[in-house]
């Protein structure tokens, strides 16, 4: 290593005990010695994504959380329902590293030329353990940020941008021509809206409040429907019929929303039929659930014929499907449009210690659209 000032650093750990308790804490961990092709990154920004909360908080009852003082900062404990422990056997009593992505400055490197060339560069990373002051990774996994881009701008350069691009790629690969997206006022939803506007793709944005609808319309969205409106069903059906959308990506998961979207798709397809069929339309309708903002069971009314499917969609398997060449193509687009199409906005920036404050945990655990938080481990 070409520097000795980053030999250790704080790291946020999440542990669920076999006795049924979530424990969040900070630990001082030694920095691994970088291999020939490794870089050492001082992490300066890492977002709290919904996908991070699944590991960070798990199924714990955060409303019953308590905090005490630890050696390196607060220790937070919260009860985990006994029924949930059965599905957590593989992670019980293990201190898990958290944080899917982030950005920072390369402060040291192994002896390899490619790694040495990155010293002093600001880079984005993905791959876990980003709620850490220091992160060591293979230089080939680093995404060098454009000149002038801040760590905050680059912190969300992987998950949301590649997910938005992946949705459009999936649409094309599977032969659809327009999309429906829920929780559409999120950072990801705003990115997807900008992409679809630029490429002339029909997009039905489903939001949960008039304010979110106004936000997207102010950004040029053509089809915005508010699930809190009395006219939601009619509005959804009209927008889907107009766009011809037969593919949906749902961030909510629980409740009736997926079924309502498929029903609206079927209504649009039936309206185009010239002959009645007791089995409904033969237009294929696909809904992918990619989030869990609502943990209730998914309810289906089955009012959408017999040509449909519901599945799960995750970014990592999708990237594996398109291969390295496809991934590099998408990353090049993200790099070129990082501060425009793929810009992210945050409600607040927290230090590692502040991320374990009970008030802050309650805020980011709500997973409220438009209330995304960033952790800056260097603070």
N, C-alpha and C positions, 0 to 999 in steps of 0.2 A: 504494500500500500504506500502511496506517495504522500500520505498525510497521517499524522497520529492524533489529530484533534477530534476524530469521530470514532474512537475505539469502543464506545458504548452509547446507548441512547434509550430513552423511554419508549415503551411500546404498550399499547392498550390490549388487554386480554379479556376474553369472555369465557367463563367457565360455568357449566351446569353440573351440579353435584348429584351424586346418586341419591342423596337425601332429599332432592327436589328443590334446589335453590340456585338461582342465577347469581353469579358473582362477577362484577366488572371491576377491574383494577388496573393500575399502571405498574409495570415492572421495568427495572433497569437491566437491559440485556446487552451482552457483549456483541460487538459488530463482527460478523464472520470475516475472516481474511479473504479478500477477493482473489478469485482465480485469475488466470491469465487474461481471460476475455470478460471479466466482470467489472462493473462500475459500482462505486459507492455514492449514493444519492442522499443529500440532505432534503428530507421531505418538507415541503412548504405549503402544500394544499392537498386535501383529500376530501372528496364529497361524501356525505352520508346519503347513499342511494337506498331505495326500498330493498334492493337485493342485499345490502349490507345489514339492514335491520334484522333480517331473518337469522343471521349468525350472531349479531351483536346482542339482541334482546331475546331471540327465540320466542317461545310461547309464554314467557314469564308475565306475571301480573304486575305491570309497572305501576299501577295505581297504589299498590301495597309496598313499593320499594322504600328502602331506608338507606342511609349513608353514614359512614363512619370514617375516621381519619386513618390513612395508611401511611406507610413509609414514604411513598412517592406521590401521594395524592389521595383523593377520596376512594373508598371502597364501597361499591353499591351492591346491595343484596335485594333480591325480589323472589317471591315464591313462584314455583313452577307447578302447575296442576299435575297431580299424580298420573292422570290418564295420558298426559303428554310425554311422560318419561319413557314409555315403551318404544316410541319412535325415535328416541335420542340415545339409544344404548351405545352407539359407536362414538359419541362425543362426551359421554359422562366423565367427570373428574379430570378433564383435559383443559388446560389453558389454551384457548384458540386465538390465533392472531386474526385481526379484523381489518377490513378496508380493501375493497376490490381495485381501486385505481387512485391515482394522484399524480402530482408533479413536484419537481424540485430541481436542485442544482447538483451536478456531478462534482463531488469534492475530492475524489480519489479514484484510482483505477488500477487494475492489474497491468501486467507488463505488455499485453498485446497492443498492437498498433491501433486497432479499431477502438479499443477501450480507452487508451491514452488520448485519442483524438477528441473524446467527449468531455474531458476535464474542463470545468468552467461552463459547460453548456447547460441550458435549462431543458429538461426532458420530461415527458409524460410516461407513466408506467402503469401496467395492469398485472394482476397475478396474485393479489393478496398481501396482507401485512402492511398496508399503507398507512395505518394509524400508528406510525412509528416515526421517531425522529431521524432514524438512519435506515436506509434500505439498500441491500446489496442484490444485484441482479445481473444477468447476462446482458452485455451491451447490445446484443441483437434484439433484445426485447424492448429497448428504449425507443421512444418516438421523440426525436429532436423537435422542439417547438420552433415555430417560425421566429425570425428575428423580431425582437420587441414584444413578443407575447409573454405575459406574466404567468407565474405558476397558477394563479387563480383561474386565468383563462384556459390553461392547459389541463387543469385538474380533472375535468370531465370530458377528456378527449377520446375516451374509449367507449364506455358503456352506452351512454345516450346516443352519440352520433352514429356508432356502428349499429345500434338497434334500429334507429330510424332508417338508415340506409338498408339494413337487413330486411325490414318490412317491405320496402319497395322492391328489393331484389326477389324476395319470396313471392310477391304479387306477380312479378313477371315470369318467374320460373314455373309457377303453377297455373299460368294462363288467365289470370284475372286482369281487370282493367281499372278498377277503382277500389278504394279502401274505406273502412270505418275504423275509427280509433277512439277509445274511451280515455277518460282522464286527460283530455286533449289540451288542457291549459297548462300542463306541466312543462318543464324545460324540454323534455323529450317531445311532447306534443307540439310545442312551438317549432322545434326543429323540423319535425315531419311536415307541418303545415308549410314552412318555407320551402322545403324540398318539393312538395307536390305543386305548389304554386309555380315554382321555377320550371318544372317539367311538364306542366299541364295535366297533372293526374287528378282525377276526381277524388276528393277526400271529404268524408262526413266526420266532423269533429263533435264528439259527445262530451259535454261538460256538465257540471253539477250546480251551477249558479248563474244568475244574470251577469254578475261581475266578470266571471270567467268567459262567458259568451261575448261580452263587450271587449274584453282583452283580445280575443282571437279575431273578432271582426275588425278591430283596430289595426291588426297585422295583415289584413287582406283576406282572411278566410272567407270562402264563399258559402260553405254549408256548415252551420253551427247549430246544434240542437241542445237544449237545456233539459236535463232529466228531471229537474225540479219543477218544470212548467206543467200545467194541467194539459197542455196540448202536446206533450212530449211524443206520445205514440203516433199521432198524426204527423207531427213535424219530422220525426225519424223516418217514417214511411215515405213521406214526400221527398226528403233529401236522398234517401237510398234509391228510390225510383228514378229520380232525375239523374243521379250519377251512374246508376247501374252497378253499384258496388255489390260484390258477391264474396268479399273477403273482409274479415274483421279481426282486429287485434285488441284484446280486452285486458286492461290493467287492473280491473276491479275483481273479477273472479267470482265472488259470491253474490247471492241474490238472483234477481230475475233478468238482469241486463242482457246477458248473452242470449237468452231465449227471446227477448224482445227484439234484439237486432236480427236474429235469424227469421223471426216472424215478419219483420218489416221487409227483409230481403225477399221472402216468399210472396208477400203481397205485391211487391214490384214486379216479380217474375210472372205471377198469375195475371196481372193486368195486361201483360204483353201476349198472353195465350189466346189463340183463336178458337180453341176447343176445350171444353171442360174435361178434367180428369179427376176421378175420385182420389187419386194418389197425389194430387198437387202437381206442381211444375216439375219438369226434369232439369231445371237449372240448378247446378251444384253450388252449394253455399258452404263456405268454410269459416269457422270461427276459431281463433287461437287465443287461449288464455296465457298471458305472459307475466301476470302480476297477481298480487293477493291483497289489494287494498281493503277488501271485504272478506273476512275469514268465514262467513256463513257458507252453508252448502249452496252449490250452484243449482238453481231451479229452472227447469225446462217445461214449457207449456205444451210442447210438441205440436204446435200449430204451423209447422213450416214444411209439410210434405215429407218425402222420404229421400230426398237427394241433398244430404247435408253431412257435415262432420264437425266435431269439436275436438281439439287437441291442445297440447301444450307447445309453447314456442320459447326457446331459450337461446340467448346469443351465442354461447360457446359451441353448442352442437351445430348451429347454423354456420359459424365460421369454419368449423371442421369440414362441413359439407362443401363449401365453396373453395377450400384449399388456400394455400399460401398466396398464390397469384391473385386470387380474388380478394383476399384480405388486404394485400398491399395496394390494390387498386382502390379499395374503399378508404384505406388510411391516407392515401395521397389526396383524396378529395377532402377529407377532414382537415388535413394540414393546410390545404389551399384556402379553406373557408372557415377556419377555426374561430375567428372573431366576428364572423357575419352569420352565415347559415347555422353554424353550430355553437353560437354563443350561449353561455349559461348564466343564470342569475341566482343569487343566494340571499336568503333572509338574514343570515348572520354568519360570522366567522368565530369559531371556538378554538381555544387551546385544548390540548389533550385533557388537562385537568377540568376545564370548563365543560368538556363533553360528558363528564361524569357528574355534573351538577344535576340534582333531581329536577329542577325547574326546566333546564335545557333538555333533559331526557324526555320529559313530558311533552315538550314542544315538538321535537323531531320524531317522537314515536307516533304522533298523530298521523304522519304521512300525508299531511294536508297538501293539496295542489297549490303550488306557488310558495311553499314554505320549506325550501330546501336549505340545508345547512352545510357549511364547509368546516373541516378541521384543519388547523394550521399547527402541525406538531412542533414547528420551530419557534412558536410563541412562548 
